[in-house]
């Protein structure tokens, strides 16, 4: 006979002992946190939350201010209000046009109000009776008072009265994890996790940036007492991200310039003075400033590592020529690399014209060069004599050897990878490096993308350049637009017509270059020489078409965006862009920069019917030619995206910081980074160990890249 107790004891002996939960740390897997099982852990992983510390780093992307809730009875028509109420009725109503509208009636102690979400019937599955809703938006009259929320938060059925008087964090979520559930998870574990947070920044850094400690910042972003406090907490987290990036950039800059040294040129004022005297125009203040910055770099014993960026037509080439002459009057060789043969040939012509009064002829080296001319060019480069060579990727070939390379200039630098730039620089003994870009970038963003470089900016247009007249025209004005283009062609000018697509897509109702080319050659431009240019054509065919356009044999070039950078056709005076709403503002600016390069008045026509939002955007574009202003507006509208292109810098995208919004913080981060590295280049002091660890863990790939400079 056995007793129940004996059986239970035997069963306990057979069963393995329960595994104790690990001691809570920020690295504890979320599955060990109360209320988070394996199913929720799988959903959290989609948000990048796998460890307890990730919950803290999952920062709200906005806040709802429930500290100023308007009683429902006082939500007057025409007012923009935040209201809080319990759902007492709901449903989906169809309209005559087939649109389905989800409606809910909410109630508080003062009255009721109808809330409507047109075109969002799916909300019927997530908003239930007795849920408390916090809604923000305008109150309009539609069979009574109705609020159409701009933002709303479902506080759930057990939140009665608790929304009012506080700031509600709204977290980025995923399917299966509502904002309410995420908020509950964070709040449940916040008090246990906050004491585990260690401060990586030294006190003097926090003081210099005027930001709170990391622990305080985490409390502020997750449990703010006001919106202002939430913003202050977010600023601390953003500053840390910006500081880490600036530390990596400034370290890379130190390695490129100081650690490896460079050539120290002397400003002899021989060739440079001759060029200034020979120029048929006066340099702008911006050009003079950039030349002075470049000369200071080249005169120093440190290696120049500088980016010269300027708007379309700002005169970067002349600045580059001055730097080339400074190297040449010191007996050094200069290599200027361009991304295409056409652009290299264009540089050879324009620079050749500038240098003709000095008796200097640039050397051209491209893949099209005949074998005999190439042999002569290679022989000349192998000698130590001063020379300016302009070329393409052909300069990277192993058989190209320099006898005395002192300066490398890379045009449209974003078209070349880090490795390609390194190959050309490696053909000399630590030559100075000048990168050029025609894409305007706001200073705040340049500090982030090119923090490892010193930056010179050309923000003035040379005198004599006529502004391009930019207009937006609807589809109904098509005939008049092409009639105007024909008057320009009759006057001997040339025209671009640009489309966003090569071939028409059945899913997208857009005119495509191939289809419209046929329509144009049989329609408004039937009597003209018209050519079609797009990215799928072989490179040689593209070059041949562009050469014919440059030489005036082609009057109208129908193209996609392959023509947006570099080519200078002074006789082209009209740029017609179809479906302009499909382009970013910066891309439109680059396209517009293809005209207005000669002495004649030029025009950019944005053609097509667009929506209200796009019309406002295009109207802003038409009102200014300031590329930096346009770039800033474009970034604000389209978002930052992947700041670092194809991860050339090895840096992750920002989670919290925004270099545009956080411009002042970014400047501070750069200043602090310079000071830290000046006093402790490898961050080896005990006070900097936590910060060094932060860099090692969060930016391992960037550190690896920057070890080689």
SEKE-659379 format. One line per 5 residues: number of its first residue (from 1); their letters; for each residue z, y, x of C-alpha. Coordinates in nm, 2 decimals. Example, Ala and Ser with C-alpha at 12.3 -4.5 7.8 and 13.67 -1.06 7.14 Angstrom:
// SEKE-659379
1) AS) 0.78/-0.45/1.23 ~ 0.71/-0.11/1.37
***
This chain:
// SEKE-659379
1) XXXXX) 0.00/0.00/0.00 ~ -0.09/0.34/0.13 ~ 0.03/0.68/0.03 ~ -0.19/0.98/-0.04 ~ -0.02/1.18/0.24
6) XXXXX) -0.09/0.90/0.49 ~ -0.46/0.91/0.40 ~ -0.48/1.29/0.43 ~ -0.31/1.27/0.77 ~ -0.56/1.00/0.89
11) XXXXX) -0.85/1.22/0.76 ~ -0.72/1.52/0.95 ~ -0.70/1.31/1.27 ~ -1.06/1.19/1.23 ~ -1.19/1.55/1.16
16) XXXXX) -1.26/1.77/1.47 ~ -1.03/2.07/1.49 ~ -1.18/2.39/1.34 ~ -1.34/2.61/1.61 ~ -1.14/2.92/1.65
21) XXXXX) -1.33/3.25/1.60 ~ -1.39/3.42/1.93 ~ -1.19/3.73/2.03 ~ -1.37/4.03/1.87 ~ -1.58/4.22/2.12
26) XXXXX) -1.90/4.43/2.07 ~ -2.09/4.13/2.19 ~ -1.94/3.90/1.93 ~ -2.23/3.74/1.71 ~ -2.23/3.89/1.36
31) XXXXX) -2.19/3.55/1.21 ~ -1.82/3.56/1.31 ~ -1.76/3.88/1.12 ~ -1.60/3.85/0.78 ~ -1.84/3.86/0.49
36) XXXXX) -2.15/3.78/0.71 ~ -2.27/3.42/0.69 ~ -2.58/3.27/0.84 ~ -2.80/3.39/0.56 ~ -2.70/3.75/0.59
41) XXXXX) -2.71/3.72/0.97 ~ -3.08/3.61/0.95 ~ -3.15/3.92/0.74 ~ -2.96/4.15/0.98 ~ -3.15/4.01/1.27
46) XXXXX) -3.47/4.16/1.11 ~ -3.30/4.50/1.17 ~ -3.21/4.42/1.53 ~ -2.85/4.35/1.44 ~ -2.73/4.03/1.61
51) XXXXX) -2.40/4.14/1.77 ~ -2.10/4.33/1.63 ~ -2.19/4.63/1.85 ~ -2.54/4.64/1.69 ~ -2.37/4.73/1.36
56) XXXXX) -2.23/5.05/1.52 ~ -2.57/5.12/1.67 ~ -2.75/5.09/1.33 ~ -2.72/5.46/1.26 ~ -2.80/5.61/0.91
61) XXXXX) -3.14/5.77/0.89 ~ -3.02/6.02/0.63 ~ -2.72/6.13/0.43 ~ -2.65/6.21/0.06 ~ -2.41/6.50/0.03
66) XXXXX) -2.18/6.41/-0.27 ~ -1.94/6.69/-0.18 ~ -2.13/6.93/-0.40 ~ -2.21/6.72/-0.71 ~ -2.33/6.91/-1.02
71) XXXXX) -2.17/6.80/-1.35 ~ -2.45/6.66/-1.57 ~ -2.38/6.92/-1.84 ~ -2.46/7.19/-1.59 ~ -2.79/7.04/-1.46
76) XXXXX) -3.01/7.31/-1.60 ~ -3.39/7.30/-1.62 ~ -3.55/7.45/-1.31 ~ -3.25/7.38/-1.09 ~ -3.25/7.15/-0.78
81) XXXXX) -2.93/6.95/-0.81 ~ -2.73/6.65/-0.68 ~ -2.58/6.45/-0.97 ~ -2.36/6.14/-1.00 ~ -2.34/5.92/-1.31
86) XXXXX) -2.30/5.57/-1.45 ~ -2.61/5.40/-1.59 ~ -2.56/5.35/-1.97 ~ -2.93/5.26/-2.06 ~ -3.25/5.18/-1.87
91) XXXXX) -3.60/5.04/-1.92 ~ -3.97/5.06/-1.82 ~ -4.19/5.27/-2.04 ~ -4.58/5.27/-2.03 ~ -4.78/5.59/-2.05
96) XXXXX) -5.11/5.65/-2.22 ~ -5.28/5.64/-1.87 ~ -5.13/5.30/-1.79 ~ -4.87/5.43/-1.55 ~ -4.53/5.25/-1.59
101) XXXXX) -4.22/5.47/-1.56 ~ -3.88/5.33/-1.49 ~ -3.62/5.54/-1.68 ~ -3.24/5.54/-1.68 ~ -2.98/5.74/-1.86
106) XXXXX) -2.67/5.83/-1.66 ~ -2.34/5.96/-1.79 ~ -2.04/6.14/-1.65 ~ -1.73/6.30/-1.81 ~ -1.94/6.61/-1.91
111) XXXXX) -2.25/6.46/-2.06 ~ -2.57/6.26/-2.01 ~ -2.90/6.31/-1.82 ~ -3.23/6.12/-1.81 ~ -3.36/6.01/-1.47
116) XXXXX) -3.73/5.90/-1.43 ~ -3.92/5.72/-1.15 ~ -4.30/5.73/-1.24 ~ -4.49/5.43/-1.09 ~ -4.18/5.25/-0.98
121) XXXXX) -4.12/4.98/-1.25 ~ -3.98/4.74/-0.98 ~ -3.65/4.95/-0.98 ~ -3.57/4.77/-1.31 ~ -3.48/4.47/-1.10
126) XXXXX) -3.24/4.65/-0.86 ~ -3.07/4.92/-1.09 ~ -2.84/4.77/-1.35 ~ -2.63/4.90/-1.64 ~ -2.29/5.03/-1.52
131) XXXXX) -2.43/5.10/-1.17 ~ -2.34/5.45/-1.04 ~ -2.63/5.65/-0.92 ~ -2.63/5.95/-0.69 ~ -2.95/6.14/-0.74
136) XXXXX) -3.10/6.46/-0.59 ~ -3.41/6.64/-0.72 ~ -3.54/6.90/-0.96 ~ -3.46/6.91/-1.33 ~ -3.76/6.96/-1.56
141) XXXXX) -3.81/6.97/-1.93 ~ -3.98/6.67/-2.09 ~ -3.86/6.59/-2.44 ~ -3.53/6.72/-2.31 ~ -3.38/6.75/-1.96
146) XXXXX) -3.52/6.50/-1.71 ~ -3.45/6.47/-1.33 ~ -3.72/6.30/-1.11 ~ -3.52/6.20/-0.79 ~ -3.65/6.31/-0.45
151) XXXXX) -3.37/6.09/-0.31 ~ -3.12/5.85/-0.48 ~ -2.85/5.60/-0.38 ~ -2.73/5.31/-0.59 ~ -2.35/5.31/-0.54
156) XXXXX) -2.31/4.99/-0.74 ~ -2.08/4.91/-1.04 ~ -1.75/4.94/-0.86 ~ -1.80/5.29/-0.71 ~ -1.68/5.49/-1.01
161) XXXXX) -1.57/5.83/-0.90 ~ -1.58/5.74/-0.53 ~ -1.91/5.90/-0.45 ~ -1.80/6.25/-0.55 ~ -1.63/6.44/-0.27
166) XXXXX) -1.78/6.26/0.03 ~ -2.10/6.22/0.24 ~ -2.28/5.89/0.19 ~ -2.46/5.73/0.47 ~ -2.81/5.58/0.39
171) XXXXX) -2.90/5.31/0.63 ~ -3.25/5.17/0.71 ~ -3.26/4.84/0.52 ~ -3.47/4.53/0.47 ~ -3.55/4.31/0.18
176) XXXXX) -3.24/4.13/0.07 ~ -3.00/4.39/0.23 ~ -2.95/4.69/0.00 ~ -2.83/5.02/0.13 ~ -2.50/4.97/-0.06
181) XXXXX) -2.45/4.63/0.11 ~ -2.52/4.76/0.46 ~ -2.28/5.05/0.40 ~ -2.01/4.81/0.28 ~ -2.06/4.59/0.59
186) XXXXX) -2.03/4.88/0.83 ~ -1.73/5.03/0.65 ~ -1.55/4.69/0.64 ~ -1.57/4.64/1.02 ~ -1.57/5.00/1.14
191) XXXXX) -1.19/5.04/1.20 ~ -1.19/4.71/1.41 ~ -1.50/4.80/1.61 ~ -1.44/5.16/1.70 ~ -1.14/5.09/1.94
196) XXXXX) -1.37/4.86/2.14 ~ -1.62/5.14/2.22 ~ -1.62/5.24/2.58 ~ -1.74/5.58/2.70 ~ -2.02/5.56/2.95
201) XXXXX) -2.05/5.94/3.02 ~ -1.82/6.12/3.26 ~ -1.60/6.40/3.10 ~ -1.79/6.67/3.28 ~ -2.12/6.55/3.13
206) XXXXX) -1.97/6.55/2.78 ~ -1.84/6.90/2.84 ~ -2.17/7.03/2.98 ~ -2.36/6.90/2.68 ~ -2.09/7.01/2.43
211) XXXXX) -2.09/6.67/2.26 ~ -1.81/6.45/2.14 ~ -1.71/6.12/2.29 ~ -1.90/5.81/2.19 ~ -1.61/5.67/1.99
216) XXXXX) -1.58/5.99/1.79 ~ -1.95/6.02/1.75 ~ -1.97/5.66/1.60 ~ -1.70/5.75/1.35 ~ -1.88/6.08/1.26
221) XXXXX) -2.22/5.91/1.19 ~ -2.08/5.62/0.99 ~ -1.79/5.80/0.81 ~ -1.86/6.17/0.82 ~ -1.64/6.42/0.63
226) XXXXX) -1.94/6.66/0.61 ~ -2.31/6.67/0.68 ~ -2.24/6.90/0.97 ~ -2.01/6.64/1.13 ~ -2.27/6.37/1.08
231) XXXXX) -2.53/6.59/1.26 ~ -2.28/6.65/1.55 ~ -2.22/6.28/1.58 ~ -2.60/6.21/1.58 ~ -2.65/6.47/1.85
236) XXXXX) -2.41/6.28/2.08 ~ -2.61/5.96/2.04 ~ -2.94/6.14/2.09 ~ -2.81/6.32/2.40 ~ -2.72/5.98/2.56
241) XXXXX) -3.07/5.85/2.50 ~ -3.24/6.16/2.63 ~ -3.01/6.16/2.94 ~ -3.09/5.80/3.02 ~ -3.46/5.87/3.00
246) XXXXX) -3.43/6.19/3.21 ~ -3.22/6.01/3.47 ~ -3.50/5.75/3.51 ~ -3.77/6.02/3.52 ~ -3.59/6.24/3.77
251) XXXXX) -3.51/5.94/3.99 ~ -3.88/5.85/3.99 ~ -3.96/6.21/4.08 ~ -3.72/6.20/4.37 ~ -3.87/5.87/4.50
256) XXXXX) -4.22/6.00/4.47 ~ -4.15/6.33/4.64 ~ -3.84/6.32/4.86 ~ -3.80/5.96/4.97 ~ -4.16/5.92/5.07
261) XXXXX) -4.22/6.26/5.20 ~ -4.57/6.42/5.20 ~ -4.81/6.64/5.39 ~ -4.70/7.00/5.46 ~ -5.00/7.22/5.42
266) XXXXX) -5.02/7.58/5.54 ~ -5.16/7.85/5.30 ~ -5.42/7.99/5.54 ~ -5.58/8.21/5.27 ~ -5.93/8.14/5.41
271) XXXXX) -6.13/7.94/5.16 ~ -5.90/8.02/4.87 ~ -5.94/8.40/4.93 ~ -6.32/8.36/4.96 ~ -6.32/8.19/4.62
276) XXXXX) -6.11/8.45/4.45 ~ -6.34/8.72/4.58 ~ -6.65/8.52/4.46 ~ -6.52/8.45/4.11 ~ -6.72/8.65/3.85
281) XXXXX) -6.41/8.68/3.63 ~ -6.03/8.75/3.67 ~ -5.79/8.47/3.66 ~ -5.54/8.46/3.37 ~ -5.17/8.51/3.43
286) XXXXX) -5.12/8.14/3.34 ~ -5.38/8.03/3.60 ~ -5.22/8.25/3.87 ~ -4.87/8.11/3.78 ~ -5.00/7.75/3.80
291) XXXXX) -5.18/7.81/4.13 ~ -4.86/7.96/4.28 ~ -4.66/7.65/4.16 ~ -4.91/7.41/4.32 ~ -4.93/7.61/4.65
296) XXXXX) -4.55/7.60/4.67 ~ -4.56/7.22/4.63 ~ -4.83/7.17/4.88 ~ -4.66/7.40/5.14 ~ -4.33/7.20/5.11
301) XXXXX) -4.27/6.88/5.31 ~ -4.22/6.69/4.99 ~ -4.51/6.51/4.82 ~ -4.66/6.70/4.52 ~ -4.64/6.51/4.20
306) XXXXX) -4.75/6.76/3.94 ~ -4.92/6.76/3.59 ~ -5.15/7.05/3.51 ~ -5.19/7.06/3.13 ~ -5.37/7.32/2.93
311) XXXXX) -5.55/7.38/2.61 ~ -5.92/7.33/2.55 ~ -6.11/7.59/2.77 ~ -5.79/7.71/2.94 ~ -5.95/7.69/3.29
316) XXXXX) -5.79/7.38/3.45 ~ -6.09/7.31/3.67 ~ -6.07/7.65/3.86 ~ -5.70/7.59/3.93 ~ -5.78/7.24/4.06
321) XXXXX) -6.05/7.39/4.29 ~ -5.80/7.63/4.44 ~ -5.57/7.34/4.52 ~ -5.87/7.15/4.67 ~ -5.96/7.44/4.89
326) XXXXX) -5.60/7.47/5.02 ~ -5.62/7.11/5.14 ~ -5.97/7.15/5.28 ~ -5.88/7.46/5.49 ~ -5.61/7.24/5.64
331) XXXXX) -5.88/6.99/5.74 ~ -5.79/6.74/5.47 ~ -6.01/6.54/5.23 ~ -5.99/6.58/4.85 ~ -6.08/6.32/4.58
336) XXXXX) -6.12/6.42/4.22 ~ -6.15/6.12/3.98 ~ -6.29/6.15/3.62 ~ -6.30/5.88/3.36 ~ -6.67/5.88/3.29
341) XXXXX) -6.99/5.94/3.49 ~ -7.10/6.22/3.26 ~ -6.77/6.40/3.32 ~ -6.79/6.34/3.69 ~ -7.15/6.48/3.70
346) XXXXX) -7.04/6.78/3.49 ~ -6.76/6.85/3.74 ~ -7.00/6.82/4.03 ~ -7.23/7.08/3.87 ~ -6.96/7.33/3.76
351) XXXXX) -6.76/7.30/4.08 ~ -7.07/7.31/4.29 ~ -7.16/7.64/4.13 ~ -6.82/7.78/4.20 ~ -6.83/7.68/4.56
356) XXXXX) -7.19/7.77/4.64 ~ -7.09/8.12/4.77 ~ -6.86/7.94/5.01 ~ -7.13/7.71/5.14 ~ -6.95/7.40/5.02
361) XXXXX) -7.13/7.12/4.83 ~ -6.91/6.86/4.66 ~ -6.99/6.49/4.72 ~ -7.06/6.28/4.41 ~ -6.97/5.91/4.40
366) XXXXX) -7.05/5.71/4.08 ~ -7.18/5.37/4.00 ~ -7.53/5.51/3.93 ~ -7.57/5.64/4.28 ~ -7.86/5.48/4.47
371) XXXXX) -7.77/5.24/4.75 ~ -7.89/5.47/5.03 ~ -7.70/5.78/4.90 ~ -7.39/5.56/4.85 ~ -7.40/5.45/5.21
376) XXXXX) -7.42/5.81/5.33 ~ -7.13/5.91/5.10 ~ -6.91/5.62/5.23 ~ -6.98/5.71/5.59 ~ -6.89/6.07/5.53
381) XXXXX) -6.56/5.98/5.36 ~ -6.47/5.74/5.64 ~ -6.48/6.02/5.89 ~ -6.18/6.26/5.91 ~ -6.39/6.57/5.82
386) XXXXX) -6.28/6.78/5.52 ~ -6.48/6.71/5.21 ~ -6.44/6.72/4.83 ~ -6.56/6.41/4.66 ~ -6.59/6.39/4.28
391) XXXXX) -6.63/6.04/4.13 ~ -6.53/5.78/3.87 ~ -6.36/5.44/3.90 ~ -6.61/5.39/4.18 ~ -6.36/5.57/4.41
396) XXXXX) -6.12/5.28/4.36 ~ -6.36/5.02/4.51 ~ -6.24/4.85/4.83 ~ -6.54/4.97/5.03 ~ -6.43/5.33/4.97
401) XXXXX) -6.22/5.43/5.27 ~ -6.10/5.78/5.35 ~ -6.05/5.92/5.70 ~ -5.80/6.19/5.60 ~ -5.72/6.19/5.23
406) XXXXX) -5.47/6.48/5.16 ~ -5.50/6.55/4.79 ~ -5.58/6.34/4.48 ~ -5.68/6.51/4.16 ~ -5.71/6.30/3.84
411) XXXXX) -5.88/6.45/3.54 ~ -5.79/6.33/3.19 ~ -5.51/6.13/3.35 ~ -5.41/5.95/3.03 ~ -5.74/5.76/3.06
416) XXXXX) -5.62/5.59/3.37 ~ -5.34/5.34/3.41 ~ -5.05/5.37/3.66 ~ -5.20/5.11/3.88 ~ -5.54/5.28/3.90
421) XXXXX) -5.38/5.61/4.00 ~ -5.17/5.42/4.26 ~ -5.48/5.26/4.41 ~ -5.65/5.59/4.47 ~ -5.33/5.75/4.61
426) XXXXX) -5.29/5.45/4.83 ~ -5.62/5.53/5.01 ~ -5.44/5.81/5.20 ~ -5.11/5.87/5.38 ~ -4.89/5.99/5.10
431) XXXXX) -5.15/6.25/4.96 ~ -5.03/6.51/4.72 ~ -5.12/6.42/4.36 ~ -5.23/6.66/4.08 ~ -5.29/6.51/3.73
436) XXXXX) -5.48/6.71/3.47 ~ -5.47/6.67/3.09 ~ -5.66/6.87/2.82 ~ -5.42/6.74/2.55 ~ -5.17/7.02/2.47
441) XXXXX) -4.81/6.88/2.45 ~ -4.51/7.09/2.35 ~ -4.28/7.14/2.65 ~ -4.00/6.94/2.49 ~ -4.23/6.64/2.46
446) XXXXX) -4.38/6.69/2.81 ~ -4.02/6.68/2.95 ~ -3.98/6.34/2.80 ~ -4.33/6.18/2.85 ~ -4.38/6.33/3.19
451) XXXXX) -4.02/6.38/3.31 ~ -4.11/6.22/3.64 ~ -4.37/6.49/3.71 ~ -4.34/6.87/3.76 ~ -4.54/7.04/3.49
456) XXXXX) -4.76/7.34/3.51 ~ -4.89/7.48/3.18 ~ -5.20/7.69/3.10 ~ -5.13/7.85/2.77 ~ -5.38/8.14/2.79
461) XXXXX) -5.76/8.14/2.72 ~ -5.98/8.31/2.98 ~ -6.12/8.64/2.87 ~ -6.46/8.64/2.71 ~ -6.42/8.32/2.52
466) XXXXX) -6.50/8.38/2.16 ~ -6.27/8.21/1.91 ~ -6.43/7.93/1.70 ~ -6.46/8.01/1.33 ~ -6.31/7.73/1.14
471) XXXXX) -6.35/7.67/0.77 ~ -6.27/7.40/0.51 ~ -6.55/7.33/0.26 ~ -6.55/7.10/-0.04 ~ -6.81/6.83/-0.11
476) XXXXX) -6.98/7.06/-0.35 ~ -7.07/7.29/-0.06 ~ -7.24/7.01/0.14 ~ -7.60/7.15/0.09 ~ -7.50/7.50/0.21
481) XXXXX) -7.32/7.36/0.52 ~ -7.63/7.17/0.64 ~ -7.85/7.47/0.55 ~ -7.63/7.68/0.78 ~ -7.65/7.42/1.05
486) XXXXX) -8.03/7.43/1.03 ~ -8.03/7.81/1.08 ~ -7.83/7.75/1.40 ~ -8.09/7.49/1.50 ~ -8.37/7.73/1.43
491) XXXXX) -8.20/7.97/1.67 ~ -8.22/7.70/1.94 ~ -7.86/7.58/1.92 ~ -7.72/7.23/1.89 ~ -7.50/7.06/1.63
496) XXXXX) -7.24/6.78/1.62 ~ -7.17/6.58/1.30 ~ -6.86/6.36/1.33 ~ -6.74/6.07/1.12 ~ -6.41/5.87/1.14
501) XXXXX) -6.58/5.53/1.10 ~ -6.88/5.35/1.25 ~ -6.97/5.13/0.95 ~ -6.88/5.17/0.59 ~ -6.59/4.95/0.47
506) XXXXX) -6.59/4.81/0.12 ~ -6.22/4.87/0.10 ~ -6.23/5.23/0.21 ~ -6.46/5.48/0.03 ~ -6.56/5.68/0.34
511) XXXXX) -6.89/5.79/0.48 ~ -6.97/5.61/0.80 ~ -7.16/5.73/1.10 ~ -7.43/5.46/1.08 ~ -7.50/5.51/0.71
516) XXXXX) -7.49/5.89/0.73 ~ -7.72/5.89/1.03 ~ -7.99/5.73/0.82 ~ -7.92/5.98/0.54 ~ -7.94/6.28/0.78
521) XXXXX) -8.26/6.18/0.96 ~ -8.43/6.14/0.63 ~ -8.26/6.44/0.46 ~ -8.14/6.77/0.60 ~ -8.23/6.70/0.96
526) XXXXX) -8.56/6.52/0.90 ~ -8.75/6.76/1.12 ~ -8.50/6.75/1.41 ~ -8.43/6.53/1.71 ~ -8.12/6.33/1.60
531) XXXXX) -7.92/6.07/1.79 ~ -7.63/5.84/1.69 ~ -7.34/5.79/1.93 ~ -7.04/5.55/1.88 ~ -6.80/5.34/2.08
536) XXXXX) -6.97/5.00/2.02 ~ -7.28/5.11/2.20 ~ -7.31/4.98/2.56 ~ -7.17/5.24/2.81 ~ -7.51/5.29/2.97
541) XXXXX) -7.67/5.37/2.63 ~ -7.39/5.61/2.54 ~ -7.44/5.79/2.87 ~ -7.81/5.81/2.82 ~ -7.77/5.96/2.47
546) XXXXX) -7.51/6.22/2.59 ~ -7.74/6.31/2.88 ~ -8.02/6.38/2.64 ~ -7.79/6.60/2.43 ~ -7.66/6.78/2.74
551) XXXXX) -8.02/6.85/2.85 ~ -8.12/6.97/2.50 ~ -8.36/6.69/2.41 ~ -8.13/6.59/2.12 ~ -8.06/6.87/1.87
556) XXXXX) -7.81/6.69/1.64 ~ -7.56/6.44/1.76 ~ -7.41/6.22/1.49 ~ -7.10/6.06/1.64 ~ -6.75/5.91/1.61
561) XXXXX) -6.46/6.05/1.81 ~ -6.61/5.92/2.14 ~ -6.72/6.28/2.20 ~ -6.38/6.44/2.16 ~ -6.29/6.47/2.53
566) XXXXX) -6.45/6.63/2.83 ~ -6.82/6.69/2.78 ~ -6.92/7.06/2.80 ~ -7.24/7.15/2.62 ~ -7.25/7.53/2.60
571) XXXXX) -7.55/7.54/2.37 ~ -7.37/7.34/2.09 ~ -7.24/7.59/1.84 ~ -7.17/7.39/1.52 ~ -6.92/7.10/1.47
576) XXXXX) -6.92/6.94/1.12 ~ -6.64/6.70/1.07 ~ -6.66/6.47/0.76 ~ -6.34/6.33/0.60 ~ -6.12/6.56/0.81
581) XXXXX) -5.81/6.43/0.64 ~ -5.86/6.10/0.84 ~ -5.80/6.28/1.17 ~ -5.47/6.40/1.32 ~ -5.45/6.78/1.39
586) XXXXX) -5.46/6.73/1.77 ~ -5.77/6.51/1.74 ~ -5.94/6.77/1.52 ~ -5.85/7.03/1.79 ~ -6.01/6.82/2.06
591) XXXXX) -6.32/6.78/1.85 ~ -6.34/7.16/1.78 ~ -6.31/7.21/2.16 ~ -6.66/7.07/2.20 ~ -6.81/7.39/2.06
596) XXXXX) -6.74/7.75/2.17 ~ -6.80/7.67/2.53 ~ -7.09/7.90/2.58 ~ -7.13/8.27/2.50 ~ -7.25/8.23/2.14
601) XXXXX) -7.03/8.24/1.83 ~ -6.94/7.89/1.73 ~ -6.83/7.72/1.41 ~ -6.62/7.42/1.30 ~ -6.67/7.30/0.94
606) XXXXX) -6.42/7.06/0.79 ~ -6.62/6.90/0.51 ~ -6.49/6.70/0.21 ~ -6.27/6.69/-0.09 ~ -5.91/6.64/0.01
611) XXXXX) -5.57/6.62/-0.16 ~ -5.32/6.91/-0.19 ~ -5.11/6.79/0.11 ~ -5.41/6.74/0.33 ~ -5.55/7.08/0.22
616) XXXXX) -5.23/7.25/0.34 ~ -5.25/7.07/0.67 ~ -5.62/7.16/0.73 ~ -5.56/7.52/0.62 ~ -5.29/7.55/0.89
621) XXXXX) -5.54/7.40/1.15 ~ -5.81/7.65/1.05 ~ -5.57/7.94/1.09 ~ -5.50/7.89/1.46 ~ -5.66/7.78/1.79
626) XXXXX) -5.33/7.74/1.97 ~ -5.34/7.38/2.08 ~ -4.96/7.37/2.15 ~ -4.88/7.50/1.80 ~ -5.12/7.24/1.65
631) XXXXX) -4.97/6.96/1.86 ~ -4.62/7.05/1.75 ~ -4.73/7.05/1.38 ~ -4.91/6.73/1.43 ~ -4.61/6.55/1.58
636) XXXXX) -4.38/6.68/1.30 ~ -4.63/6.56/1.04 ~ -4.72/6.22/1.19 ~ -4.40/6.14/1.37 ~ -4.35/6.06/1.73
641) XXXXX) -4.49/5.71/1.73 ~ -4.48/5.53/2.07 ~ -4.43/5.83/2.30 ~ -4.52/5.64/2.60 ~ -4.86/5.50/2.50
646) XXXXX) -4.91/5.14/2.61 ~ -4.55/5.14/2.76 ~ -4.70/5.28/3.08 ~ -4.36/5.41/3.17 ~ -4.17/5.09/3.07
651) XXXXX) -3.95/5.29/2.84 ~ -3.85/5.18/2.49 ~ -3.91/5.40/2.19 ~ -3.62/5.63/2.09 ~ -3.40/5.50/1.81
656) XXXXX) -3.22/5.83/1.74 ~ -3.35/6.11/1.96 ~ -3.65/6.32/1.87 ~ -3.77/6.54/2.16 ~ -3.91/6.80/1.92
661) XXXXX) -3.60/6.83/1.70 ~ -3.37/6.79/2.00 ~ -3.55/7.03/2.23 ~ -3.23/7.21/2.35 ~ -3.05/6.87/2.40
666) XXXXX) -3.35/6.75/2.60 ~ -3.34/7.06/2.83 ~ -2.96/7.00/2.88 ~ -3.02/6.63/2.95 ~ -3.28/6.72/3.22
671) XXXXX) -3.04/6.97/3.38 ~ -2.75/6.73/3.38 ~ -2.97/6.44/3.52 ~ -3.08/6.66/3.81 ~ -2.72/6.75/3.89
676) XXXXX) -2.59/6.39/3.87 ~ -2.87/6.26/4.09 ~ -2.83/6.55/4.34 ~ -2.46/6.45/4.39 ~ -2.50/6.08/4.35
681) XXXXX) -2.86/5.96/4.38 ~ -2.79/5.59/4.31 ~ -2.50/5.66/4.06 ~ -2.27/5.46/4.29 ~ -1.95/5.67/4.24
686) XXXXX) -1.68/5.50/4.03 ~ -1.71/5.77/3.76 ~ -2.08/5.68/3.71 ~ -2.05/5.30/3.70 ~ -2.05/5.28/3.32
691) XXXXX) -2.36/5.50/3.30 ~ -2.53/5.30/3.57 ~ -2.45/4.98/3.37 ~ -2.60/5.15/3.06 ~ -2.92/5.21/3.24
696) XXXXX) -2.93/4.86/3.38 ~ -2.88/4.70/3.04 ~ -3.09/4.93/2.82 ~ -3.37/5.03/3.05 ~ -3.41/4.73/3.28
701) XXXXX) -3.80/4.73/3.28 ~ -3.81/5.10/3.35 ~ -3.57/5.06/3.64 ~ -3.80/4.79/3.78 ~ -4.10/5.01/3.76
706) XXXX) -3.93/5.31/3.91 ~ -3.81/5.11/4.20 ~ -4.17/5.12/4.32 ~ -4.22/5.48/4.21
***
